[in-house]
Amino acid sequence: MAAFKRGARAKLSRVTCQSQAVQVTSRIIWAIRRRWVPILRLARRHNVRLKSGIMPLIIVAADPEHADARSCLTAYFQLLTERIPGVSQTHVPDPDPDAALYCPPGGGFLLAQLDGHPVACVALKDWDITTGEIKRLWVAPESRGHGLARQMMVASENLARTLGKTRLILDTNENLPEAIALYVKDGWTPIPPYSDFPATHWFEKYL
């Protein structure tokens, strides 16, 4: 995310992730006004505004170590501890030990911003040459119920395609029924388990 902000907040802890994230960004930024519209070659620095003068909600490639990304991941881990019995800090350590894997060339981290404030995130992790794994899907409570989770998934699928992936997998828990319903509705199909607790459901989707 730091690649799209000025001043001190623009400083990244991993230069490699910064330079690679910028390359991906022009291909996956999205804006919204009643419906979602792909916008190619759009950079956050252009301060793009809709005709109405309202700053759109956009999805950008982000550094998972940036403060905005970290705040989303912390909220995600908190949600899991609240919703899933038996989940503790050992199951969802914060900071995320896999954060370094959410960077190109094998993965990526997407952050949704509304008027410059982070409201959702999702991560893509390299699994093998043709497969990627979706991780850390989270939407802020005040932004739920408007289809944002689905748009984050669509953006992550588009990102996976740009990285040469033809298949995606993910795991989730039975205490997150809204997530399971989203995956089923969007064409994800159940697969055998490939991870441990707290996962109880596993899915795949061919792109």
KABELGI-V338415 format. One record per residue. RES is the residue in one small letter. PHI is phi in degrees with one decimal (* if undefined). OMEGA is omega in degrees with one decimal (NA if undefined). Layout:
BEGIN
RES;PHI;OMEGA  RES;PHI;OMEGA
END
This chain:
BEGIN
m;*;-175.3  a;-61.7;-179.7  a;-66.3;-174.5  f;-116.8;179.3  k;-127.5;-177.6  r;-91.7;170.7  g;71.6;-174.3  a;-61.9;-177.5  r;-69.7;-178.4  a;-82.5;-177.0  k;-76.4;-179.0  l;-108.7;178.2  s;-84.6;179.5  r;-128.8;-177.5  v;-62.8;-179.3  t;-59.5;179.5  c;-63.8;-179.8  q;-60.9;-175.6  s;-65.8;-179.2  q;-75.4;179.9  a;-63.5;179.3  v;-62.1;180.0  q;-65.1;-177.7  v;-79.3;-170.1  t;-53.9;-175.0  s;-61.9;-175.9  r;-101.4;-173.2  i;-133.8;177.1  i;-70.1;-179.5  w;-128.1;172.2  a;-128.0;-176.3  i;-132.6;168.0  r;-156.1;-172.4  r;70.6;174.5  r;-138.2;-177.4  w;-86.1;-178.6  v;-128.8;176.0  p;-65.3;177.2  i;-124.3;-178.4  l;-87.4;175.6  r;58.8;177.9  l;-99.9;177.5  a;-112.1;-177.5  r;-60.6;-176.5  r;-65.1;-179.6  h;-73.6;178.6  n;53.2;-175.4  v;-62.1;178.1  r;-125.3;176.1  l;-75.6;-179.5  k;-58.7;-179.6  s;-74.5;-178.3  g;87.8;-179.1  i;-94.1;177.4  m;-65.2;-177.9  p;-74.7;168.7  l;-82.4;-177.8  i;-126.8;175.3  i;-114.9;-176.3  v;-126.6;171.8  a;-72.4;-174.1  a;-132.7;170.2  d;-82.5;-178.7  p;-63.2;178.0  e;-92.8;179.9  h;-69.0;-175.7  a;-57.9;-179.9  d;-65.7;178.0  a;-65.8;-179.9  r;-61.8;179.5  s;-65.2;177.3  c;-66.5;-179.7  l;-65.1;177.2  t;-62.6;177.9  a;-65.6;177.6  y;-62.3;179.9  f;-64.3;178.0  q;-64.3;177.9  l;-61.1;-179.5  l;-63.5;-179.8  t;-67.4;179.6  e;-80.0;-171.7  r;-97.7;-173.1  i;-111.8;178.1  p;-59.3;177.4  g;90.7;179.1  v;-80.6;179.0  s;-133.3;-179.3  q;-61.2;179.3  t;-68.7;-179.9  h;-84.0;-178.0  v;-130.4;-178.1  p;-63.5;178.4  d;-128.1;12.3  p;-73.3;-176.7  d;-65.4;179.9  p;-68.0;180.0  d;-96.5;-174.7  a;-54.3;-178.4  a;-64.1;-179.1  l;-84.8;-178.4  y;-94.5;178.8  c;-132.8;172.5  p;-59.8;9.8  p;-86.4;-175.9  g;-93.9;-175.8  g;-141.4;-179.7  g;-173.1;178.5  f;-132.8;-178.1  l;-112.3;-177.5  l;-128.5;175.0  a;-94.2;179.3  q;-122.0;173.7  l;-119.4;-175.2  d;53.2;176.5  g;86.5;-178.5  h;-106.0;-179.3  p;-69.8;-179.1  v;-128.6;179.6  a;-166.7;176.4  c;-151.0;172.8  v;-160.6;-178.3  a;-123.2;174.6  l;-121.8;-177.2  k;-117.5;179.1  d;-67.7;178.2  w;-110.1;171.0  d;-153.9;-173.6  i;-57.8;-175.6  t;-108.1;-173.2  t;-119.2;173.2  g;-121.6;178.7  e;-116.2;176.7  i;-83.3;-179.0  k;-135.7;165.6  r;57.9;175.5  l;-72.3;-179.2  w;-148.0;175.3  v;-129.8;179.5  a;-59.7;-177.4  p;-50.3;-177.1  e;-73.4;-179.0  s;-108.0;-179.2  r;-82.0;177.5  g;87.4;-178.6  h;-122.3;178.1  g;84.1;-177.7  l;-67.7;179.3  a;-59.5;179.0  r;-64.6;179.9  q;-67.8;174.8  m;-65.5;177.8  m;-66.7;177.6  v;-60.7;179.7  a;-63.2;179.8  s;-69.5;176.0  e;-66.1;177.5  n;-63.3;177.4  l;-61.8;179.9  a;-59.2;178.9  r;-63.9;179.6  t;-64.6;179.0  l;-92.6;175.9  g;85.5;179.6  k;-83.3;177.4  t;-117.1;-178.4  r;-148.0;176.9  l;-125.3;175.0  i;-130.5;174.9  l;-160.4;172.5  d;-127.6;179.3  t;-153.6;-176.1  n;-122.5;-177.6  e;-62.2;178.7  n;-85.2;173.9  l;-119.9;-173.8  p;-61.8;179.2  e;-66.1;177.0  a;-69.0;179.0  i;-60.6;179.4  a;-61.9;178.4  l;-62.4;-177.4  y;-64.5;-179.8  v;-62.5;-179.2  k;-63.7;-177.7  d;-92.8;171.3  g;93.3;174.8  w;-78.2;-178.5  t;-119.8;-178.8  p;-63.0;176.1  i;-135.8;177.7  p;-61.7;179.8  p;-58.2;174.3  y;-132.3;-179.8  s;-142.7;-175.6  d;-98.0;175.6  f;-53.8;18.0  p;-92.0;179.4  a;-70.0;175.0  t;-128.9;-179.9  h;-134.1;-178.3  w;-132.8;-175.8  f;-136.7;173.2  e;-140.1;176.3  k;-149.9;176.8  y;-90.2;-176.1  l;-93.2;NA
END
